[in-house]
Amino acid sequence: MKNEPLYQQIQNKIIERIKEGKWRVGDRVPSEKDLMDEFHVSQITTKNALAGLADQGIVERIKGKGTFVIESSFTGSMARNQTSSGLIGLIIPTMKTKVEQDFVNFLEQYVTEQGYNLVIKISRESQLKEAEAIETFRVIGVEGIIIFPAEKEMYNEAVLRLSLDKFPLVLIDRYMKNISTYSVSSENTQGAFAAISYLLDKGYEQIGLISPLITNTVTEERAKGFEQAFFRKEITIDKNLWLTLPFDKISVQETPAIIKQFLLENPKLACLFTMNAELAQYAHRAILEVQKESLRQIELVTFDFPGIEGITFVQQDIQQCSKDAVKLLMQQMAGEYEPKRIFIPVNVVIAEENRK
């Protein structure tokens, strides 16, 4: 040991720690500076040590992020002895709502049942973070990825590349038009149709819509269901009552005030339909503010349970969506590649106080 070059002594120490399980696949090893402080050597020595490990395929160096242990002939056997058979990546935009939390719960359950570990990254509706998460997953050697794509106007090139490379991938909630890939989503059109039909059957003819910009398959399908319900009743839709919000305006700080102003500008509006649970929470705040200033009654219906009692909502079968997503991923990992889209039925849950 004493006769070995310093950089090689550092390499051996890092390998020893990997063998002991201190660092596993996906873990970041100390930086050049940290290793300088620990071993009392120059930066050129620690740089050579890490570069040598990268050349051996034991670690991968990512500029601006660090050095990570990766799957290889050296680490693969150890990782499998210490963990389950492999890793599955999950990228989800947020964890704000119960729907998102339920998805994580069920996906983790079904992934674990297949003998894998679930690694989770939150994109926070950022395509940049989404792309970074995909890069990290590829580095740590995940065998498949499940993605809830960020709500943006354009496809993320990183997601598109996974599909074109035929990397095991399942999209949940939305899909890419004209691109062959696996996806699982709820019957969005049917759900919105049933919710709006419920309101029309109650006698409402002016129904406000609160939605993100209608730019992806989820919002397009739900808007289509909204329209179909009016067409069935042969009632004209007033799209001046559609409030579509830019993605950067959807936040707890801004959205409730925007919806309140919308309600004040449309004093005859007596019901709202929101595209998702987050918007329902903001609409509920706005409605309460309006009701403080008047006796006006406004019924709120939404897609997904917003965590507020007394609101009628479209219920997705999160458990079935999760089960089917994992099933499709396992099929691809077993060598099958026949892209398909699966639709999961939904139902409208009518709030008790709204029942006639």
Secondary structure, DSSP 8 states (H G I E B T S, - for coil): -TTS-HHHHHHHHHHHHHHTTSS-TT-EE--HHHHHHHHT--HHHHHHHHHHHHHTTSEEEETTTEEEE--STTTHHHHHHHSSSEEEEEEES---SHHHHHHHHHHHHHHHHTTEEEEEEE-TT-HHHHHHHHHHHHHHT-SEEEE-----SS--HHHHHHHHTT-SEEEES---TTS--EEEEE-HHHHHHHHHHHHHHTT----EEEEE-S-SHHHHHHHHHHHHHHHHHT----GGGEEEE-GGG-STTTHHHHHHHHHHH-TT--EEEESSHHHHHHHHHHHHHHHHHS----EEEEES--S-TT-EEEEE-HHHHHHHHHHHHHHHHTT-----EEEE-EEEE--GGG--
